[in-house]
Amino acid sequence: MSLKEFFRAELDFLKKMVGISQRLTLTYLVFV
């Protein structure tokens, strides 16, 4: 696995985590 591929995978993972946390925050705000 090259370094570029590794960073691309890490970026995809971070984007997913940010998307999930944003969704959780929105859900929390809606219900509170």
Buried (B, 14 or more C-beta within 10 A) or exposed (E): EEEEEEEEEEEEEEEEEEEEEEEEEEEEEEEE
